[in-house]
Amino acid sequence: MGAEYAIRWNARDGGPKTGDAALTALKVRARRTSRLNVSYYDLPPPPTAPPGFATILRRRVEGDRDPEFTWKLRGDRALADWTCPLENARQSKMEVDVTFSGADIVTRTYSYSCTSMGLHKGMPGLDTGRKSCAAIVKRWEAGRLNVEEWRLPGDVVIIEVSGKGADTSDALEDFRRRVAAPLFAAGVVPSAQSKTDLSIRCQ
C-alpha cells in the first residue's frame, strides 16, 4: 500500500489563512487550480462493512461536470478483502493516511475507496441522506503536493497540504522536512480530524 501524508489546520488557530498563503510559506508554485463543491451522505453502514471501520460516501462536483461519488472505508488496520458498493466503479484505491497532528506526532489510518459517476440504486437512504451543507473547495496542484482550502458552514476555513509517497520512514521524514516543518514554523496548529470529520457536521 502507498501512503498519503497530510497536515491540516483551522485558519482561525494560526498559520497561513488561505491556500495561496500556504503555497507561499512552502515556497512552491501551483501548476493547476480547480474549484469543487463537496457534500456527504449520512447513510447506515452496509452489512459488508468491517467492524470498527467508518463508512463514508462523498459527492464532489467540479464546475458543470457530472457529480463524482467516492465510497470510503477508514479504520485502524489493514483489510484482506473489501467490497465496493458503487455501480461501475472506475477507480479503486488502498492507502495509509499519515496525518501530522504535532511536530513529532503522526496518526495512521487505513483507507479503502472507490470512485464512480453513479450510485448503486439499491443503497438505502440516497434520496434523503445527502446533507444540505456543503464545502466549497479550492485545490492547487503544486508538483508533488496538493493544497486544498475548504470553506465550511459557520465561516470555518480548513487548509490541508498533502502528498503521496511510499509508506516508509524515509518518505515520512521527507514530508516532515519539506512540508510539516516549514508550516509549523509559519504558526500552523494542526488538527488531527479528517476533512470528512470536519465537514460532515452541518453547523
Secondary structure, DSSP 4 states (H G I P E B T S, - for coil): -EEEEEEEEEGGGSS-SSHHHHHHHHT---SEEEEEEEEEB--PPPTTSPTT-EEEEEEEEETTSPPEEEEEEEESS--S-----STT--EEEEEEEEEEEETTEEEEEEEEEEEESS--TTSTTHHHHB-S--EEEEEEEETTEEEEEEEETTTEEEEEEEEEEESSHHHHHHHIIIIIHHHHHTT--B--S-HHHHHSS--
